Amino acid sequence: MPATHEIIKKPIITEKTSFLQSELNKYTFTVARDAERHQVAKAVEAQFKVKVTKVNIINVKGKVKTSRQQQGKIIKAPNVKKAIVTLEKGDKIEFA
């Protein structure tokens, strides 16, 4: 089993995820491609000292675009795996 810092790559902080954090107590992270729900839950609990109630996982396929600088070249963004983690009421994660 990989270490907690290898499972959770980075938090995703956008306008939509900020709303989820403040209103619904849900936090979004980019996670390793082979991570499973229970591994993500244990990693978040160990790293941030909070209690996780639910984990939703989303596989996002990278977009395919054509380059403007090099005619005919196709660029593909990497595939990403996201985890939306719901915390127990009263728990909070502070990002520095």
N, C-alpha and C positions, 0 to 999 in steps of 0.2 A: 504494500500500500504506500503511495507517495506521501511525502510530508505535506503539512497544511499549507506552507508557502508555495508548494508546487501545484496544488489543486486550485487555489484562488490566485488568479493572475493579477487582477486589478478591479477596483470598483468602477462602475459606469455612472458618471454624474452628468445628467442632462436635465432639461426643464421637466420632462415627463417623469424621470426617476426621482427628481426632487419632490414632485407632487406625491408620488407613491410613498416616499419616506415620511413626509410630514402628515399626510392624511391617513394612510393605511398601514404604516409601520412595516413597509416592504423595502428591501434593499436589493440592488441589482449588481452582479459581479460577472466579469469575464472569467471563465473557468477552463481547466484543462479539457482537451477533447475526449479523454477517456474517463472523466470524472462521473460518478454516479450520485444520485440524490443523497444517500446516507453519508457518503464521503464528504460532500459539500456541506451538509449539516454539521458533521463533526468538526470540519475544518473551521467553519465560521464560529462555532461555539468555543473552540480552543483558542482561536486567534483573537477574538473580540470579547470573550467572557460574557456571552449572552445566551439566552435559551431560544432555540429555533423551533417553530411549530410546524412549518410547511416549507417545501422547496419545489419550485417549478423550474423545469429545464427547457431551454429553447435552442435548437440548432439553426443558425442563421447562415444561409449560403451567401458567399461573396458575389458582389455585382460584377458583371462583365461590361467593360466600356472600351471604346476605341480611343486611341491616343490622338491628340490634336497636333503634337509636335512631330511625331513620326507617322506618316500616312500609312494606314493599313495595319498598324500594330494594335493588337488586342491586349488590354490590361485586365486582370482579374484580381479583385480584392480577396483576401484570405477568408476561408470559412471560420466562423466563430461560434463558440458554445457559451450561452448566457445562463445564469441561474438567478431567479427571483426568489429571495429568501424572506419569509414572513417571520417576524420575531414576536415573542410573547409581549403582552401589554405591559408597558412600563420600561421595557428594555430599549436601548438606543445605541447606535454606533456613531461615533464622532470621527470624521475624516479630517486629518490635519492638512 
